[in-house]
């Protein structure tokens, strides 16, 4: 992953840990080869996020005049 992302190993490890802690990704090792860690998106969390984003998109269409200014 470090080569594909162009980031140092410690940065990739840090971000993967954050994603795992937030349950956005899952990791596992194959019993026959413990050297490698395999990652995948957590489908339940992806579904939850998709519903949340859809809700926000629907709310934005219903009330576009209620924009919030952020610094």
N, CA and C of each residue as an Amber inpcrd file, in Angstrom:
protein
   213
   0.8140000  -1.1900000   0.0000000   0.0000000   0.0000000   0.0000000
   0.8600000   1.2570000   0.0000000   2.0050000   1.1770000   0.6500000
   2.8420000   2.3750000   0.7330000   3.2750000   2.8380000  -0.6490000
   3.5980000   1.8850000  -1.5140000   4.0250000   2.2560000  -2.8750000
   2.8730000   2.8650000  -3.6670000   1.7000000   2.2620000  -3.5850000
   0.5470000   2.7740000  -4.3320000   0.1400000   4.1620000  -3.8490000
   0.2530000   4.4040000  -2.5520000  -0.1610000   5.6850000  -1.9880000
   0.9530000   6.7210000  -1.9790000   2.1820000   6.2610000  -2.1120000
   3.3070000   7.1830000  -2.0650000   3.5110000   7.7820000  -0.6830000
   3.1810000   7.0110000   0.3450000   3.3000000   7.4730000   1.7270000
   4.2100000   6.5330000   2.5060000   4.8410000   7.0440000   3.5640000
   5.6660000   6.1570000   4.3900000   4.8060000   5.1570000   5.1610000
   5.4120000   4.0430000   5.5250000   4.7030000   2.9530000   6.1860000
   4.0210000   3.4050000   7.4710000   4.6810000   4.2580000   8.2580000
   4.0660000   4.6750000   9.5200000   2.8050000   5.5080000   9.2910000
   2.7700000   6.3050000   8.2250000   1.5620000   7.0870000   7.9130000
   0.4160000   6.1760000   7.4880000   0.7240000   5.2110000   6.6460000
  -0.3060000   4.2710000   6.1930000  -0.8490000   3.4860000   7.3830000
   0.0410000   3.0040000   8.2450000  -0.3940000   2.2530000   9.4240000
  -1.2820000   3.0970000  10.3240000  -0.9060000   4.3400000  10.5140000
  -1.7100000   5.2390000  11.3540000  -3.1210000   5.4030000  10.7830000
  -3.2130000   5.6790000   9.4920000  -4.5240000   5.9040000   8.8800000
  -5.3640000   4.6280000   8.8620000  -4.7340000   3.4890000   8.6300000
  -5.4720000   2.2260000   8.6820000  -6.0080000   1.9770000  10.0890000
  -5.2190000   2.2980000  11.1050000  -5.6710000   2.1320000  12.4850000
  -6.8830000   3.0220000  12.7630000  -6.8380000   4.2670000  12.3030000
  -7.9680000   5.1850000  12.5020000  -9.2120000   4.6470000  11.8020000
  -9.0560000   4.1810000  10.5780000 -10.1990000   3.6270000   9.8360000
 -10.7640000   2.3840000  10.5270000  -9.8730000   1.5330000  11.0590000
 -10.3340000   0.3450000  11.7950000 -11.0660000   0.7390000  13.0700000
 -10.5210000   1.7070000  13.8050000 -11.1650000   2.1420000  15.0500000
 -12.5590000   2.7070000  14.7920000 -12.7510000   3.3170000  13.6400000
 -14.0590000   3.8630000  13.2810000 -14.9400000   2.8310000  12.5790000
 -14.4460000   1.6130000  12.4700000 -15.1530000   0.4780000  11.8660000
 -15.4580000   0.6800000  10.3820000 -14.6860000   1.5270000   9.7200000
 -14.8980000   1.7390000   8.2870000 -14.2340000   0.6530000   7.4540000
 -13.1850000   0.0420000   8.0060000 -12.5340000  -1.0750000   7.3380000
 -12.4070000  -2.2320000   8.3140000 -12.2200000  -3.4130000   7.7550000
 -11.9790000  -4.6200000   8.5370000 -10.6570000  -5.1980000   8.0790000
  -9.9710000  -5.8760000   8.9780000  -8.7010000  -6.4950000   8.6060000
  -8.6860000  -7.9390000   9.0770000  -7.9040000  -8.7310000   8.3850000
  -7.7410000 -10.1310000   8.7890000  -6.4220000 -10.6510000   8.2390000
  -5.9490000 -11.7080000   8.8290000  -4.7610000 -12.4170000   8.3510000
  -5.1880000 -13.8260000   7.9760000  -4.5780000 -14.3550000   6.9390000
  -4.8540000 -15.7390000   6.5720000  -4.0640000 -16.6500000   7.5100000
  -4.6880000 -17.7030000   8.0130000  -3.9870000 -18.5960000   8.9510000
  -2.7020000 -19.1820000   8.3730000  -2.6900000 -19.4290000   7.0790000
  -1.5120000 -20.0540000   6.4730000  -0.3730000 -19.0680000   6.2130000
  -0.6400000 -17.7710000   6.2980000   0.4140000 -16.7820000   6.0590000
   0.1380000 -15.5430000   6.9090000   0.6640000 -15.5300000   8.1100000
   0.4100000 -14.4530000   9.0630000   1.1720000 -13.1630000   8.7450000
   2.0210000 -13.1850000   7.7330000   2.8010000 -11.9870000   7.4040000
   1.9500000 -10.8930000   6.7940000   0.8940000 -11.2560000   6.1010000
   0.1100000 -10.2810000   5.3490000  -1.2050000  -9.9720000   6.0450000
  -1.5890000  -8.7160000   5.9980000  -2.8770000  -8.2800000   6.5290000
  -3.7390000  -7.8870000   5.3380000  -4.9530000  -8.3890000   5.3060000
  -5.8910000  -8.0920000   4.2270000  -6.9610000  -7.1430000   4.7590000
  -7.2330000  -6.0940000   3.9980000  -8.2000000  -5.0780000   4.4010000
  -9.3680000  -5.0600000   3.4290000 -10.5350000  -4.7030000   3.9580000
 -11.7070000  -4.4890000   3.1100000 -12.6010000  -3.4570000   3.7790000
 -13.4280000  -2.8230000   2.9720000 -14.4160000  -1.9050000   3.5190000
 -15.4290000  -2.6980000   4.3310000 -15.8980000  -2.1250000   5.4100000
 -16.9310000  -2.7500000   6.2250000 -18.2770000  -2.4640000   5.5520000
 -18.9200000  -3.4760000   4.9630000 -20.1460000  -3.2280000   4.2020000
 -21.2720000  -2.6220000   5.0370000 -21.3940000  -3.0110000   6.2980000
 -22.4540000  -2.4420000   7.1390000 -22.2370000  -0.9480000   7.3610000
 -20.9970000  -0.5560000   7.6100000 -20.7040000   0.8640000   7.8120000
 -20.8550000   1.6460000   6.5130000 -20.4990000   1.0390000   5.3860000
 -20.6670000   1.7210000   4.0980000 -22.1480000   1.9530000   3.8200000
 -22.9920000   0.9710000   4.1460000 -24.4430000   1.1420000   3.9880000
 -24.9600000   2.2600000   4.8850000 -24.4830000   2.2670000   6.1380000
 -24.9090000   3.3030000   7.0790000 -24.4960000   4.6830000   6.5760000
 -23.2620000   4.8040000   6.0950000 -22.7960000   6.0890000   5.5770000
 -23.5820000   6.5130000   4.3410000 -23.8800000   5.5640000   3.4650000
 -24.6530000   5.8870000   2.2610000 -26.0310000   6.4290000   2.6400000
 -26.6640000   5.8040000   3.6310000 -27.9750000   6.2940000   4.0900000
 -27.8560000   7.6880000   4.6970000 -26.7950000   7.9110000   5.4690000
 -26.6010000   9.2170000   6.0940000 -26.3770000  10.2940000   5.0380000
 -25.5260000  10.0190000   4.0520000 -25.2870000  10.9940000   2.9860000
 -26.5520000  11.2380000   2.1670000 -27.3360000  10.1940000   1.9320000
 -28.5860000  10.3660000   1.1990000 -29.5440000  11.2560000   1.9810000
 -29.6020000  11.0550000   3.2880000 -30.4430000  11.8920000   4.1410000
 -30.0150000  13.3490000   4.0330000 -28.7090000  13.6120000   4.1400000
 -28.2130000  14.9860000   4.0400000 -28.5110000  15.5820000   2.6690000
 -28.3550000  14.7820000   1.6140000 -28.6480000  15.2730000   0.2640000
 -30.1310000  15.6130000   0.1340000 -30.9870000  14.7570000   0.6680000
 -32.4270000  15.0280000   0.6270000 -32.7670000  16.3060000   1.3910000
 -32.1600000  16.4940000   2.5510000 -32.4130000  17.6940000   3.3530000
 -31.9170000  18.9480000   2.6240000 -30.8160000  18.8510000   1.9260000
 -30.2830000  20.0050000   1.1910000 -31.2260000  20.4090000   0.0650000
 -31.8710000  19.4350000  -0.5740000 -32.8200000  19.7440000  -1.6480000
 -34.1210000  20.3300000  -1.1050000 -34.4940000  19.9230000   0.1010000
 -35.7370000  20.4210000   0.6880000 -35.6060000  21.8560000   1.1820000
 -34.4270000  22.2180000   1.6540000 -34.2610000  23.5500000   2.2480000
 -32.9210000  24.1730000   1.8460000 -32.7250000  24.4540000   0.5560000
 -31.4330000  25.0000000   0.1280000 -31.1500000  26.3890000   0.6900000
 -32.1890000  27.0990000   1.1360000 -31.9730000  28.4470000   1.6700000
 -31.3650000  28.4230000   3.0670000 -31.3110000  27.2720000   3.7050000
 -30.7540000  27.1610000   5.0540000 -29.2930000  26.7340000   4.9900000
 -28.5000000  27.5070000   4.2910000 -27.0770000  27.2010000   4.1930000
 -26.3740000  27.6660000   5.4590000 -25.3320000  26.9610000   5.8160000
 -24.5500000  27.3030000   6.9960000 -23.1680000  27.7370000   6.5350000
 -22.7260000  28.8770000   7.0130000 -21.4090000  29.3860000   6.6850000
 -20.4260000  28.8780000   7.7230000 -19.3810000  28.2320000   7.2640000
 -18.3340000  27.7440000   8.1640000 -17.0550000  28.5200000   7.8830000
 -16.3190000  28.8600000   8.9380000 -15.0660000  29.6090000   8.7280000
 -14.0230000  28.7710000   8.0290000
